[in-house]
Amino acid sequence: MGQAFGCIQVDESTAAVKEKCGKFDRELDPGCHCLPWCLCHRVAGKVSFRVQQLDVRCEAKTKDNAFVTVVASIQYSVMKGKANDAFYKLSDAKGQIQAKGQIQPHVFDVIRVSVSKKNWDSVFEKKDVIAKEVEDKLEQVMSDYGIKIVKTLIMDIEPDSNVKKAMNEKNAEAIKSAAKNKAEAEKEQIKPAEGKDEAVEISKCHSGHGMARQYSVPDSYENEP
């Protein structure tokens, strides 16, 4: 009804895309706006500036031929002042912004290239590096569509079954080796203690003989009348 009388309300964190005679005119900020609809002014659609999140699962092959699945989370929003770019380049037939189709292929490309340069164990250590590479690439590409990359996170790295088996075997060997080293160390600590006890016994024995000689009765005293 407001549209019919030439008035429109734009909600907070939203911009309206205004057209004049079928051509983009300007963005309308939150608030109430009057549109002379009789002069071919109209609102083509609305764009939200709220942060959106896209989760992407990508299978990649490491430098040492192991397969891992990298789970990335990309947080993005439409840039203020570029709502028209997002609306006209990314919106579907219903006027909804669909950035997934543009973001996801670039995430795949960056992750696969980055992971292919690393061994599977270093992939886990370089999660932040991979996330930064993805974010830099997306910022470069998506700015043309009016999209700002807020944050990129690598949420998880899932090795395939063969890699998991190798990791479990490696951990088992490490635990077994640590237990063996501990047992050997304890054994080495016991040996000096045993030697010390033997030395004490020998010392006591020599001391006892010495005292026996010291306090023994001379033969000359025994033979006196």
C-alpha positions as CSV (number, residue, x, y, z in Angstrom):
1,M,0.0,0.0,0.0
2,G,2.9,2.3,0.9
3,Q,4.5,1.6,-2.5
4,A,1.2,2.5,-4.2
5,F,1.2,5.9,-2.5
6,G,4.9,6.5,-3.3
7,C,6.3,5.6,0.1
8,I,8.6,2.8,1.1
9,Q,10.3,1.7,4.3
10,V,13.8,0.3,4.4
11,D,14.8,-1.8,7.4
12,E,18.0,-1.6,9.4
13,S,21.1,-3.4,8.0
14,T,19.3,-3.3,4.6
15,A,19.6,-1.2,1.4
16,A,16.9,-0.9,-1.3
17,V,18.0,-0.8,-4.9
18,K,16.1,2.0,-6.6
19,E,15.6,2.1,-10.4
20,K,14.4,4.9,-12.6
21,C,12.9,3.9,-15.9
22,G,14.3,0.4,-15.6
23,K,17.8,1.6,-14.9
24,F,19.7,1.6,-11.6
25,D,19.4,5.0,-9.9
26,R,20.8,4.7,-6.3
27,E,20.8,2.8,-3.0
28,L,18.2,3.8,-0.4
29,D,19.4,3.7,3.2
30,P,17.3,2.5,6.2
31,G,14.3,4.8,6.8
32,C,11.2,6.0,5.0
33,H,11.5,7.1,1.4
34,C,9.0,8.7,-1.0
35,L,9.1,7.4,-4.6
36,P,7.3,9.2,-7.4
37,W,6.2,5.9,-8.9
38,C,4.2,7.7,-11.6
39,L,7.6,8.9,-13.0
40,C,8.8,5.3,-13.4
41,H,10.7,5.2,-10.0
42,R,10.6,1.9,-8.3
43,V,12.4,-0.4,-5.9
44,A,13.9,-3.4,-7.8
45,G,14.8,-5.3,-4.6
46,K,16.5,-5.2,-1.2
47,V,19.9,-6.3,-0.1
48,S,20.9,-7.3,3.4
49,F,24.2,-6.2,4.9
50,R,24.1,-9.0,7.6
51,V,27.0,-11.4,7.8
52,Q,26.3,-14.7,6.0
53,Q,28.2,-18.0,6.4
54,L,29.1,-20.6,3.9
55,D,30.6,-23.9,4.8
56,V,32.6,-25.7,2.1
57,R,33.9,-29.3,2.1
58,C,36.8,-29.8,-0.3
59,E,38.8,-33.0,-0.9
60,A,42.4,-32.5,-1.7
61,K,45.6,-34.5,-2.3
62,T,48.8,-33.8,-0.4
63,K,52.3,-33.7,-1.6
64,D,52.9,-37.2,-0.3
65,N,49.8,-38.5,-2.1
66,A,47.4,-38.6,0.9
67,F,43.8,-37.5,0.6
68,V,42.2,-35.2,3.1
69,T,38.9,-33.4,3.3
70,V,39.2,-29.7,4.3
71,V,36.2,-28.0,5.9
72,A,36.3,-24.3,5.4
73,S,33.9,-21.7,6.8
74,I,33.6,-18.4,5.0
75,Q,31.8,-15.4,6.6
76,Y,30.9,-12.6,4.2
77,S,28.6,-9.7,3.7
78,V,27.5,-7.2,1.0
79,M,29.6,-4.1,1.0
80,K,27.8,-0.8,1.7
81,G,27.8,1.3,-1.4
82,K,28.0,-1.7,-3.6
83,A,24.6,-3.2,-3.0
84,N,23.8,-2.7,-6.7
85,D,26.8,-4.9,-7.7
86,A,25.7,-7.7,-5.5
87,F,22.0,-7.4,-6.5
88,Y,22.5,-7.3,-10.3
89,K,25.4,-9.8,-10.5
90,L,24.5,-12.3,-7.8
91,S,20.8,-12.3,-7.2
92,D,18.5,-15.0,-8.5
93,A,15.1,-14.7,-10.1
94,K,13.5,-14.0,-6.7
95,G,16.0,-11.2,-5.9
96,Q,18.0,-13.2,-3.3
97,I,21.8,-12.8,-3.3
98,Q,23.4,-16.1,-4.2
99,A,27.1,-15.8,-3.5
100,K,27.8,-19.5,-3.1
101,G,28.1,-20.2,-6.8
102,Q,31.0,-17.6,-7.0
103,I,32.7,-18.3,-3.7
104,Q,32.8,-22.1,-3.7
105,P,34.9,-22.7,-6.9
106,H,37.6,-20.3,-5.7
107,V,37.7,-22.0,-2.3
108,F,38.2,-25.3,-4.0
109,D,41.0,-24.0,-6.2
110,V,43.0,-22.4,-3.4
111,I,42.7,-25.3,-1.0
112,R,43.7,-27.9,-3.6
113,V,46.7,-25.9,-4.7
114,S,47.8,-25.1,-1.2
115,V,47.4,-28.7,0.1
116,S,49.2,-30.2,-2.9
117,K,52.4,-28.3,-1.8
118,K,52.4,-29.8,1.7
119,N,52.8,-33.2,3.3
120,W,49.8,-34.5,5.1
121,D,51.1,-34.0,8.6
122,S,52.1,-30.4,7.9
123,V,48.6,-29.6,6.5
124,F,47.3,-29.9,10.1
125,E,50.0,-27.5,11.3
126,K,49.4,-24.9,8.5
127,K,45.6,-24.5,8.9
128,D,45.9,-20.7,9.5
129,V,48.1,-20.4,6.4
130,I,45.6,-22.1,4.2
131,A,42.8,-20.0,5.6
132,K,44.7,-16.8,4.9
133,E,45.4,-17.9,1.3
134,V,41.7,-18.6,0.8
135,E,40.7,-15.3,2.3
136,D,43.1,-13.3,0.2
137,K,41.9,-14.9,-3.0
138,L,38.2,-14.3,-2.2
139,E,38.8,-10.7,-1.2
140,Q,40.5,-10.1,-4.6
141,V,37.7,-11.8,-6.6
142,M,34.5,-11.1,-4.7
143,S,35.0,-7.3,-4.4
144,D,33.9,-7.0,-8.0
145,Y,30.6,-8.5,-6.9
146,G,30.2,-6.1,-3.9
147,I,31.0,-8.9,-1.4
148,K,33.3,-8.4,1.6
149,I,35.0,-11.4,3.2
150,V,34.7,-11.0,6.9
151,K,36.5,-14.1,8.1
152,T,37.8,-17.4,6.7
153,L,38.3,-20.3,9.0
154,I,39.5,-23.9,8.5
155,M,37.1,-25.7,10.8
156,D,38.4,-29.3,10.3
157,I,40.8,-31.4,8.3
158,E,39.6,-35.0,7.9
159,P,42.1,-37.6,6.7
160,D,40.8,-40.5,4.7
161,S,40.8,-44.0,6.2
162,N,44.3,-44.9,5.0
163,V,45.8,-41.8,6.5
164,K,43.9,-42.4,9.8
165,K,45.3,-45.9,9.9
166,A,48.8,-44.6,9.4
167,M,48.3,-42.0,12.1
168,N,47.1,-44.6,14.6
169,E,50.0,-46.9,13.8
170,K,52.4,-44.0,14.3
171,N,50.9,-43.0,17.6
172,A,51.0,-46.6,18.8
173,E,54.7,-46.9,17.9
174,A,55.4,-43.6,19.7
175,I,53.6,-44.9,22.9
176,K,55.4,-48.2,22.7
177,S,58.8,-46.5,22.2
178,A,58.2,-44.1,25.1
179,A,57.3,-47.0,27.4
180,K,60.4,-48.9,26.4
181,N,62.6,-45.9,27.0
182,K,61.1,-45.3,30.4
183,A,61.6,-48.9,31.4
184,E,65.3,-48.8,30.3
185,A,65.8,-45.5,32.2
186,E,64.4,-47.0,35.4
187,K,66.6,-50.1,35.0
188,E,69.7,-47.9,34.7
189,Q,68.7,-46.0,37.9
190,I,68.5,-49.3,39.8
191,K,72.0,-50.5,38.8
192,P,74.0,-47.8,40.7
193,A,71.8,-48.3,43.7
194,E,72.6,-52.0,43.8
195,G,76.3,-51.3,43.4
196,K,76.1,-48.9,46.3
197,D,74.5,-51.5,48.5
198,E,77.2,-54.0,47.7
199,A,79.9,-51.4,48.5
200,V,78.3,-50.7,51.9
201,E,78.2,-54.5,52.7
202,I,81.9,-54.9,51.8
203,S,82.8,-51.8,53.9
204,K,80.9,-53.2,56.8
205,C,82.6,-56.5,56.5
206,H,86.1,-54.9,56.4
207,S,85.1,-52.8,59.4
208,G,84.0,-55.8,61.3
209,H,87.3,-57.7,60.7
210,G,89.2,-54.6,61.8
211,M,87.4,-54.3,65.0
212,A,87.7,-58.0,65.7
213,R,91.5,-57.7,65.3
214,Q,91.5,-54.7,67.5
215,Y,89.6,-56.3,70.4
216,S,91.1,-59.9,70.1
217,V,93.0,-61.1,73.2
218,P,96.8,-61.6,72.6
219,D,98.1,-65.1,73.0
220,S,100.6,-63.9,75.6
221,Y,97.8,-62.9,78.0
222,E,96.0,-66.2,77.5
223,N,99.2,-68.2,78.5
224,E,99.9,-66.3,81.7
225,P,99.4,-68.3,84.9
